[in-house]
Amino acid sequence: MSGAPSVGPFQPLKDDDPTVVGGYRLAAALGAGGMGKVYLSYTPGGRPIALKVIRPEFSEDPEFRRRFQQEVHAAQRVQGLYTAPVIDFDTEGPQPWLATAYVPGPSLAHAVSQHGALPLRTVLLLTVGVAEALHVIHAAGIVHRDLKPANVLLSTDGPRVIDFGIARAADSTALTGTGVSVGTPSFMAPEQAAAGTVTHATDIFALGQIVAYAAIGAPAYGDGPSHAVLYRIVHEEPDLSRLPAALRPLVARCLSRDPAARPAPTEVIEQCHALSPDPLRQGEDWLPQTLAGSLTERRQLPEPARTPPPATPTPTAYSPHVPPPGGGAPHAPPGFGPASEPTRTAPGRPGMAPAGPHFSPTPPTVVGGPQPWGPPPPKRTHRGLVVAGAVAAAIIGLAVVSSLLPDGSGKDDSKSPGASSSGEVSGSKRPDPKPVTYKGIDVTENYFVMLADSPPRPTDSEGSAFASKGDLYFQPRSVNVVESDEIGTGNGKLVLLNNAQKGSLDTCRSETRYSKSISLDQLSNGSQLCVLSDAGHIALATYRGRSRENDPSMYITLDLTIWRNAEEPQQEG
């Protein structure tokens, strides 16, 4: 997200940049990376956001799309103080995008290139902040995979880690063999560089690299061609002679070639506190004065536009405004997001259009694609037609209402007195269904179950797109990454309950921390998940563990309590 040192943080939009993405007016370009380009925009309430538009090459890869959707949903669960939270996203449109909170600070890479190595106190505060961010990220079942100075932003009140987990979406796609690398060579771990193996310990190695980079102003394994740097990482020891003596033992542990020998994030934090002569507290003075002064320009944001976008959008590559499969809104500005899932209104309608500073006497355009909005319609004042239309609408409305009332004989066509055509009792809500419990269901790898089946029978997904069919599936991710084995749903939502919550129908209905998949690393024996299917069924799944390594097949065991037809089915389209 950092640019060339001689260039300011906010760059004007170019001819090939979109002006609107997902209803957000773009204010400026913030930077570009291997996976996409990042822009500045604003929420409806005027808060700045960083909006990343994924490159078209990735958008065309179905495996990337699947992983990107999973990682975005996982990233929503990360709510640490040293991360940039996910604000909004669209994983279904022709060109996916992701919006996070804007951090008004340079990247560590930019800061070191401009100001050199950082003082010891700043390095210690940087280390504890990034370590705490990793602790939260790992607790959400995510491995960053691409932790590097460019992905650590320096704000006035501490560091912020960005782009966590998103690199996984690009890993093992069709593009990884065509010049697009996943991970940055200078900050890869030996196991990642040699075999593609990625675990939480991989991020700790990158943390050690970041600490060394901040303290000495250069990568611990030196610069040069990628293959040369990777060779040194895999086969040689780093040069830590220029590190402050107090930091060498900690950095050496983080940079161990044996992943098991690296410390956990909490251990890193404890060692930093032990090394500091004064209590480590983040504050306005955590950065050296010369660097803190340079943050001023990043607070002087371009002003949002004073006029809303035009009111009649049409679908575009960046703002399709079509609901994804299952009927939910593809994206919405903060306060209107997937947690509450109200009906999405189009950008430009009152209260929904994010303001942006890019304004023009003509409607904004998307170069190389259809226009987001057409020219405004000519003003016409046919009052007679308006009145006639209103009268016709009133007559039609009365006819619809009268057709729903019982006839004059007092008879009712429904099956029982007081019952409506939808099956609800007149004047009251639908009665809760009786729960049905099934214990000890073994779900084999790449099998799925449907909540409507009685009993639920795990079904082999071979030859079918099971992830788009199963209400609940088990999918091991065996591409060198054991921790990404997951339980997922292709027809609804999942909610992982915390230990203090009691699993019940009411709990599953009230929770809004939705996800499409949950890593097995987050589960222990007795963990409970709510499964809310688009067909209207709700289930409480209790995790009972997984098969042993010496078993002939890989499977997980679940207890299921199902309330069938507990909600109205989600309409498709």
C-alpha positions in Angstrom: 0.0 0.0 0.0 3.0 2.2 0.1 4.2 4.2 -2.9 7.4 5.7 -4.1 9.0 7.9 -1.4 8.9 11.0 -3.5 5.2 10.8 -4.1 2.4 12.0 -1.8 0.0 9.5 -0.2 -3.0 10.6 -2.3 -2.7 10.3 -6.0 -5.4 11.6 -8.5 -7.5 9.0 -10.3 -6.2 8.1 -13.7 -8.2 7.6 -16.9 -8.3 3.8 -16.3 -9.4 4.0 -12.7 -13.0 3.6 -11.8 -14.8 6.5 -10.1 -17.3 4.5 -8.2 -16.9 1.0 -6.7 -19.8 -0.7 -5.0 -21.6 2.6 -4.5 -18.5 4.3 -3.0 -17.2 7.4 -4.8 -13.4 7.1 -5.0 -11.4 10.1 -3.8 -7.8 9.2 -4.7 -5.5 6.3 -5.3 -3.4 5.1 -2.3 -1.2 2.5 -4.0 -1.1 -0.8 -5.9 0.2 -4.3 -5.1 0.4 -7.7 -6.6 -3.3 -8.5 -6.0 -5.0 -5.2 -6.7 -5.1 -1.4 -6.4 -6.1 0.5 -3.3 -8.3 3.7 -3.3 -9.4 6.2 -0.7 -13.2 6.6 -0.2 -15.7 7.5 2.5 -18.6 5.9 4.3 -22.0 7.6 4.3 -21.1 9.2 7.6 -17.8 10.6 6.3 -15.3 8.2 7.7 -12.4 7.4 5.4 -11.9 3.8 4.2 -9.2 2.1 2.1 -10.9 0.1 -0.8 -8.9 -2.6 -2.6 -10.1 -3.6 -6.0 -8.8 -7.1 -7.0 -7.0 -7.4 -10.3 -9.1 -8.9 -13.2 -6.6 -11.8 -13.6 -7.5 -13.1 -10.1 -11.2 -12.3 -10.6 -11.4 -14.8 -13.5 -10.0 -17.7 -11.4 -12.8 -19.6 -9.7 -10.5 -21.1 -7.0 -9.3 -17.6 -6.1 -12.9 -16.4 -5.8 -13.8 -19.3 -3.5 -10.8 -18.7 -1.3 -11.2 -14.9 -1.3 -14.8 -15.2 -0.1 -13.7 -17.5 2.7 -10.8 -15.3 3.8 -13.0 -12.1 3.8 -15.6 -13.8 6.0 -12.8 -15.0 8.3 -11.2 -11.5 8.3 -14.5 -10.1 9.6 -14.0 -11.9 12.8 -10.7 -10.1 13.5 -11.4 -7.2 15.8 -8.0 -6.4 17.3 -6.8 -2.9 18.2 -3.7 -3.4 16.0 -5.5 -4.4 12.8 -7.6 -2.5 10.2 -11.1 -4.0 10.4 -13.1 -5.1 7.4 -15.8 -2.5 6.7 -17.5 -3.8 3.5 -16.9 -6.1 0.6 -18.2 -7.7 -2.6 -16.9 -11.2 -3.4 -19.6 -12.1 -5.9 -19.4 -9.3 -8.5 -17.4 -9.4 -11.8 -14.4 -7.7 -10.0 -14.3 -8.4 -6.2 -13.3 -5.6 -3.8 -12.7 -5.2 -0.1 -12.9 -2.1 2.1 -11.1 -1.6 5.5 -10.7 1.2 7.9 -8.3 3.8 6.5 -5.1 4.1 8.7 -3.6 7.6 8.5 0.0 6.6 8.6 2.9 5.4 6.3 3.9 1.8 6.0 6.9 0.6 7.9 8.7 0.1 4.5 8.0 3.8 3.6 9.1 5.1 7.1 12.4 3.2 7.1 13.2 4.1 3.5 12.7 7.8 4.4 14.0 8.0 8.0 16.2 5.0 8.5 16.3 2.6 11.4 14.0 3.3 14.4 15.0 3.8 18.0 14.8 0.8 20.4 11.7 2.0 22.3 9.8 2.4 19.0 10.9 -1.0 17.8 9.7 -2.6 21.1 6.3 -0.9 20.8 6.1 -1.9 17.2 6.9 -5.5 18.1 4.3 -5.8 20.8 1.7 -4.2 18.6 2.3 -6.5 15.7 2.5 -9.6 18.0 -0.8 -8.7 19.5 -2.3 -8.3 16.0 -1.0 -11.8 15.1 -2.4 -13.2 18.3 -5.9 -12.0 17.3 -5.5 -13.0 13.7 -4.4 -16.5 14.6 -7.3 -16.8 17.1 -9.6 -16.3 14.2 -8.1 -19.2 12.3 -6.1 -17.1 9.9 -2.4 -17.2 8.9 -1.3 -13.9 7.4 1.2 -15.5 4.9 2.5 -12.1 3.7 3.5 -10.2 6.8 6.0 -7.6 5.6 6.9 -3.9 6.3 4.5 -2.8 3.5 1.7 -4.5 5.4 2.4 -2.8 8.7 1.1 0.8 8.9 2.3 3.3 11.5 -0.5 5.3 13.1 -0.1 7.9 15.8 -1.4 5.5 18.4 0.5 2.3 17.3 1.0 0.0 14.4 -1.8 -1.6 12.3 -1.4 -4.9 10.4 -3.3 -5.1 7.2 -4.1 -7.6 4.4 -4.1 -10.6 6.8 -5.1 -13.8 5.2 -5.9 -12.4 1.8 -2.7 -13.8 0.3 -4.2 -17.3 0.8 -6.8 -16.6 -1.8 -4.0 -16.3 -4.4 -2.1 -19.3 -3.2 -2.3 -22.4 -5.5 -4.4 -20.6 -8.1 -3.7 -20.7 -11.8 -1.8 -17.4 -11.4 0.9 -18.5 -9.0 2.8 -20.1 -11.8 2.6 -17.1 -14.1 4.8 -14.6 -12.4 2.5 -13.7 -9.5 4.2 -14.8 -6.3 2.4 -15.2 -3.0 4.5 -13.8 -0.2 7.5 -11.5 -0.4 10.9 -13.3 -0.7 12.8 -11.2 1.8 10.2 -11.9 4.5 9.3 -15.6 3.8 10.0 -18.3 6.3 12.3 -21.2 5.2 9.5 -23.8 5.1 7.4 -21.4 3.1 10.2 -20.7 0.6 11.3 -24.4 0.3 8.0 -26.3 0.4 5.1 -23.8 0.5 4.3 -24.9 4.1 2.5 -22.2 6.0 1.5 -22.2 9.7 1.1 -19.7 12.5 4.9 -20.1 13.1 5.4 -18.8 9.5 4.1 -15.4 10.6 6.4 -15.4 13.7 9.4 -15.8 11.3 8.1 -12.7 9.4 7.7 -10.9 12.7 11.4 -11.5 13.4 12.2 -10.2 10.0 10.1 -7.0 10.6 11.8 -6.4 14.0 15.2 -6.7 12.4 14.2 -4.5 9.5 12.9 -1.7 11.8 16.0 -1.9 14.1 18.7 -1.9 11.4 17.0 -0.4 8.5 17.5 -3.3 6.1 16.4 -7.0 5.7 18.1 -9.4 8.0 19.0 -11.7 5.0 20.2 -8.8 2.8 19.0 -7.6 -0.5 19.4 -8.8 -4.1 17.7 -11.1 -6.5 14.8 -13.1 -5.1 16.4 -16.5 -5.7 19.5 -15.4 -3.8 17.6 -14.0 -0.8 15.5 -17.2 -0.7 18.6 -19.4 -0.8 20.1 -17.5 2.2 16.8 -17.8 4.1 16.7 -21.6 3.6 20.4 -22.4 4.1 22.2 -19.6 6.0 21.9 -17.8 9.3 20.9 -14.1 9.3 23.3 -11.4 10.1 22.2 -9.9 13.4 25.4 -8.2 14.3 23.9 -4.7 13.7 20.9 -5.4 15.9 20.9 -3.8 19.4 22.2 -6.5 21.8 19.0 -6.5 23.8 17.0 -7.6 20.7 19.3 -10.4 19.4 18.0 -13.3 21.5 14.4 -12.5 20.7 15.0 -12.0 16.9 17.1 -15.1 16.8 14.3 -17.2 18.2 11.8 -15.8 15.8 14.1 -16.5 12.9 14.8 -20.1 13.9 14.6 -22.5 10.9 12.7 -24.9 13.0 9.1 -23.6 13.2 8.5 -25.4 16.6 11.4 -23.4 18.2 9.8 -20.1 17.4 7.9 -18.3 20.2 4.2 -17.7 20.3 3.0 -14.1 20.0 2.3 -13.9 23.7 5.9 -14.9 24.5 7.1 -12.2 22.2 5.1 -9.6 24.0 6.4 -10.9 27.4 10.0 -10.7 26.3 9.6 -7.2 25.0 8.2 -6.0 28.3 11.1 -7.7 30.1 13.6 -5.9 27.8 12.1 -2.4 28.2 13.4 -0.3 31.1 10.1 1.6 31.1 6.5 0.3 30.9 5.5 -0.2 27.2 2.4 1.9 26.6 1.3 3.0 23.2 0.7 6.8 22.9 1.2 9.8 20.8 5.0 9.7 21.5 5.7 6.2 20.4 7.2 7.4 17.1 10.4 9.5 16.8 9.6 13.2 16.3 10.8 13.3 12.7 8.6 10.5 11.7 5.6 11.6 13.7 5.7 15.0 11.9 5.4 13.3 8.5 2.0 11.9 9.5 0.4 15.3 9.2 0.0 15.1 5.4 -1.8 11.8 5.7 -4.5 13.4 7.9 -5.2 16.1 5.4 -7.6 14.0 3.4 -9.2 15.1 0.1 -12.7 16.6 1.0 -15.7 14.4 0.2 -18.0 15.6 -2.7 -20.8 17.9 -1.6 -23.2 16.4 -4.1 -24.5 12.9 -4.1 -24.0 10.5 -7.1 -26.7 10.4 -9.8 -29.8 8.5 -8.7 -30.1 5.9 -11.5 -27.2 3.4 -11.5 -26.9 0.6 -13.9 -24.8 -2.6 -13.3 -21.1 -2.2 -13.9 -18.0 -4.3 -13.5 -17.3 -2.5 -10.2 -20.8 -2.0 -8.9 -23.0 -4.8 -10.1 -25.8 -4.4 -7.5 -27.2 -7.8 -8.1 -27.8 -10.1 -5.1 -25.6 -13.1 -4.7 -27.0 -16.6 -4.7 -29.2 -17.0 -1.6 -30.8 -13.6 -2.0 -28.6 -11.5 0.4 -27.3 -8.1 -0.5 -23.8 -8.4 -2.0 -22.4 -5.5 0.0 -23.6 -2.4 1.8 -22.0 0.6 3.5 -21.3 0.4 7.3 -24.4 0.1 9.3 -26.1 -1.7 6.5 -23.8 -4.7 6.2 -24.3 -8.4 6.2 -24.9 -8.6 9.9 -28.3 -7.0 9.7 -29.0 -7.7 6.0 -31.7 -5.2 5.2 -32.9 -4.7 1.7 -30.1 -3.0 -0.2 -31.0 0.3 -2.0 -29.0 1.5 -4.9 -26.2 4.0 -4.5 -27.4 7.6 -5.0 -30.7 7.1 -3.1 -31.0 9.2 0.0 -29.0 8.0 3.0 -27.1 5.3 1.1 -24.6 7.0 -1.3 -21.1 7.4 0.2 -19.7 10.8 -0.5 -16.4 11.2 -2.3 -14.2 14.1 -3.3 -14.1 13.2 -7.0 -16.9 15.3 -8.5 -17.5 16.6 -12.0 -20.2 18.4 -14.0 -20.7 15.1 -15.9 -21.7 11.7 -14.4 -18.7 9.5 -13.4 -17.5 6.8 -15.7 -15.8 3.5 -15.6 -13.2 3.4 -18.4 -13.2 0.2 -20.4 -16.7 -0.8 -19.2 -20.3 0.3 -19.3 -21.2 3.6 -17.7 -22.3 3.5 -14.1 -25.1 5.9 -14.8 -26.7 7.2 -18.0 -27.4 10.8 -18.8 -30.2 12.3 -16.6 -33.7 11.9 -18.1 -35.3 15.1 -19.5 -37.6 16.9 -17.0 -41.2 16.4 -17.8 -44.3 17.5 -15.9 -47.2 15.4 -17.1 -49.4 15.9 -14.0 -52.3 14.2 -15.6 -50.4 11.0 -16.1 -49.0 11.1 -12.5 -52.5 11.5 -11.1 -53.9 8.8 -13.3 -51.1 6.5 -12.3 -51.7 7.1 -8.6 -55.4 6.4 -9.0 -54.7 3.2 -10.9 -52.2 2.1 -8.2 -54.8 2.7 -5.5 -57.5 0.6 -7.3 -55.0 -2.2 -7.8 -54.0 -2.1 -4.1 -57.6 -2.2 -3.0 -58.2 -5.2 -5.2 -55.2 -7.0 -3.8 -56.3 -6.3 -0.2 -59.9 -7.4 -0.8 -58.7 -10.6 -2.4 -56.9 -11.5 0.8 -59.9 -11.0 3.0 -62.4 -13.8 3.8 -65.6 -13.7 1.7 -68.9 -12.4 3.0 -70.0 -15.9 4.1 -67.4 -15.9 6.8 -65.7 -19.0 5.3 -62.0 -19.3 5.1 -60.2 -21.3 2.4 -57.3 -22.2 4.6 -57.0 -25.6 6.3 -57.7 -24.4 9.8 -59.5 -21.3 11.3 -57.2 -18.4 11.7 -54.4 -19.9 9.5 -52.9 -17.8 6.7 -51.7 -19.1 3.4 -48.1 -19.0 4.6 -48.9 -21.4 7.5 -48.6 -18.8 10.2 -51.4 -18.4 12.8 -53.3 -15.2 12.2 -52.3 -12.5 14.7 -49.3 -14.5 16.0 -45.9 -15.6 14.7 -45.1 -19.1 13.4 -44.8 -21.6 16.3 -41.4 -22.9 16.9 -40.8 -26.4 15.4 -39.9 -29.3 17.7 -36.1 -30.0 17.7 -34.8 -33.4 16.5 -31.4 -34.6 17.7 -29.0 -36.9 15.9 -25.8 -38.0 17.7 -22.5 -39.2 16.4 -22.7 -38.3 12.7 -19.4 -39.0 11.1 -18.8 -36.6 8.2 -16.0 -37.8 5.9 -13.7 -35.4 4.1 -15.4 -33.8 1.1 -18.9 -35.0 2.2 -21.8 -32.8 3.0 -25.1 -33.1 4.9 -28.5 -31.6 4.3 -30.6 -30.5 7.3 -33.9 -31.5 5.5 -32.9 -35.1 5.4 -34.1 -37.4 8.2 -31.8 -38.6 9.4 -29.0 -36.4 7.9 -26.9 -38.8 5.8 -23.4 -37.6 4.8 -23.2 -37.5 1.0 -20.1 -37.9 -1.2 -19.4 -34.7 -3.1 -17.4 -36.4 -5.8 -18.6 -35.1 -9.2 -20.6 -32.2 -7.8 -19.9 -28.7 -6.5 -20.5 -29.8 -2.9 -19.6 -26.4 -1.5 -22.5 -24.8 -3.3 -25.0 -27.6 -2.3 -24.3 -28.8 1.2 -25.9 -27.2 4.3 -22.9 -28.3 6.2 -19.7 -29.8 4.8 -16.2 -30.9 5.9 -13.4 -30.0 3.6 -9.7 -30.6 4.5 -7.3 -28.2 2.9 -4.3 -30.4 2.4 -2.1 -28.0 0.4 0.6 -27.9 3.0 -1.7 -26.1 5.4 -3.3 -28.4 8.0 -4.8 -25.5 10.0 -7.1 -24.6 7.1 -9.2 -27.7 7.4 -12.7 -26.4 7.8 -16.4 -26.9 8.3 -18.4 -24.8 5.9 -21.8 -24.2 4.3 -22.8 -23.6 0.7 -26.5 -22.8 1.5 -26.5 -20.5 4.4 -24.5 -19.2 7.3 -22.5 -20.4 10.3 -22.0 -18.9 13.7 -19.4 -20.2 16.1 -20.8 -19.7 19.7 -18.4 -18.8 22.5 -18.1 -20.8 25.7 -20.5 -18.5 27.6 -23.3 -18.9 25.2 -26.0 -21.6 25.5 -26.8 -23.2 22.2 -30.5 -22.9 21.5 -32.9 -21.9 18.7 -33.2 -18.3 20.2 -29.4 -18.0 20.4 -29.0 -19.1 16.7 -31.7 -16.7 15.6 -30.2 -13.7 17.5 -26.6 -14.1 16.5 -25.2 -11.9 13.7 -21.5 -13.0 13.6 -22.0 -14.9 10.3 -19.4 -16.8 8.4 -19.4 -19.2 5.5 -16.6 -21.5 6.9 -14.9 -22.1 10.3 -11.4 -23.5 10.7 -11.1 -26.7 12.8 -8.3 -24.9 14.7 -11.0 -22.8 16.4 -12.9 -25.9 17.6 -12.5 -28.2 20.6 -14.6 -31.1 21.8 -18.0 -29.6 22.7 -17.7 -26.5 20.6 -21.1 -25.5 19.2 -22.0 -23.9 15.8 -25.3 -22.6 14.6 -26.1 -23.5 11.0 -28.8 -21.3 9.4 -29.7 -22.8 6.0 -31.3 -20.7 3.2 -34.1 -23.3 3.1 -35.2 -22.1 6.6 -33.8 -24.9 8.7 -31.7 -24.1 11.8 -29.3 -26.5 13.4 -27.0 -26.6 16.4 -23.9 -28.6 15.6 -21.8 -29.8 18.5 -18.2 -30.8 17.4 -17.0 -34.1 18.9 -13.5 -34.3 17.4 -11.9 -35.7 14.3 -10.4 -39.0 13.2 -7.0 -40.1 14.4 -4.1 -39.9 12.0 -3.8 -43.6 11.7 -7.5 -44.0 10.7 -8.0 -45.1 7.1 -10.3 -42.1 6.3 -10.4 -38.5 7.5 -13.7 -37.5 9.2 -15.2 -35.3 11.9 -17.9 -36.3 14.3 -20.9 -34.0 15.0 -24.1 -34.1 17.1 -26.9 -32.2 15.3 -30.0 -30.7 16.8 -32.2 -29.5 14.0 -35.3 -27.2 13.9 -36.8 -27.8 10.5 -38.7 -24.9 8.8 -37.8 -22.6 11.7 -37.7 -19.6 9.3 -39.1 -18.5 6.0 -36.9 -19.8 3.1 -34.6 -17.3 1.5 -35.8 -16.3 -2.0 -33.3 -16.8 -4.8 -32.5 -14.2 -7.4 
